[in-house]
Amino acid sequence: MTLMASFNRPVADAQYAFRRLLKAMSEPGVIVTLPLEQGWSGLSPAATAVLLTLVDGDTPVWIDPALHNDTVAENLRFHTGAPQTADPASALFALVDARQDPALHRFSPGQADAPETSTTVILEVPGLNGGLNMRLWGPGISEMRAIAPQLPQAATDFLRHHADTFPEGCDLILTCGNQLLALPRTTHVEVC
């Protein structure tokens, strides 16, 4: 077993990371920095921090085969107790590599009477800037906000329509390095 570091100050850093995640989810498109310097075996520090902060023994996690390895699986189990699932539709969290042009429609959008059963997708991207320009509007955005994450075509297509089925839908957390931005299911996305 190859155990890797968690937060340096577990309680204080987890609380700080949770507050940063709340900011990102409540202000879609705002880039936030998380307090972790090293990710687990190929994962970004931000994706690792999201897993350490949000998942636990009651939240099944699906890991993209491109990101899955023994070190990631062992650390996820040791640090969070989260069970892993081979079925993307049954995952409450999914860790996805954007370089693989992911099929995001395979994750659960929840149901109108149980939207909390949807999948939160942690999407590892090459960059949070330098991609296609997108305009965001919706809750948490007082005026239109512009972002340009580096996304594959499948993710861009998914985002164009992901707010259309609210309250159903997946929340996306885009991670790169020790930073992230969130695109909750309520956020409308227009590709420019």
Salt bridges, closest charged atoms under 4 A:
ASP13 OD1 - ARG9 NH2 3.05
GLU27 OE2 - LYS23 NZ 2.99
ASP97 OD2 - ARG99 NH2 2.88
ASP157 OD1 - ARG160 NH1 2.85
ASP164 OD2 - HIS161 ND1 3.43
ASP171 OD2 - ARG185 NH2 3.06
GLU190 OE2 - ARG135 NH2 2.63
